[in-house]
Amino acid sequence: MKLFDEILGYSIDQFEVGDSATFSKTITETDIYMFAATTCDFNPAHVNEVYAGGTFFKKRIAHGMLTTSLISNVLGTILPGPGTIFVSQNVRFLAPVYIGDTITADVEFVELTKEKNRAKFAAKCINQNGVVVLEGEGMVMPPKKK
């Protein structure tokens, strides 16, 4: 069992309110096509340059949920880390994400309910120009140490 415990992230007793973590990624055309293929969301705003050129955005935009998934990366691989279960998330999309944008997902824990093993977080995603493109909050269940 020791090996199993070593691969898990932080339990609710191992971090506190105010702890935070970030992850950055540059969004590529390949990311958008792979996300479209995985989700079957081939909205032309994401995959068709001619169509997207005629929209409010003037060029293709990344799927909103692709951006949101960067928050999932923070929670599932960094803090709390492996073994974390996503319970809920509310997001607001504030600005488009384009191919070539570098997005930093920032997650901060704002409330811990130890007796229920729940951790509430606030999250935002910011592009390379300092523009907040997404903000939201949610709840996770950190891994339990045995």
PyMOL commands that set and color helices and strands:
alter all, ss='L'
color gray80, all
select helices_A, chain A and resi 2-7+12-14+29-39+44-47+49-53+64-77+114-116
alter helices_A, ss='H'
color red, helices_A
select strands_A, chain A and resi 20-26+85-93+102-113+118-126+132-141
alter strands_A, ss='S'
color yellow, strands_A
deselect
rebuild
show_as cartoon
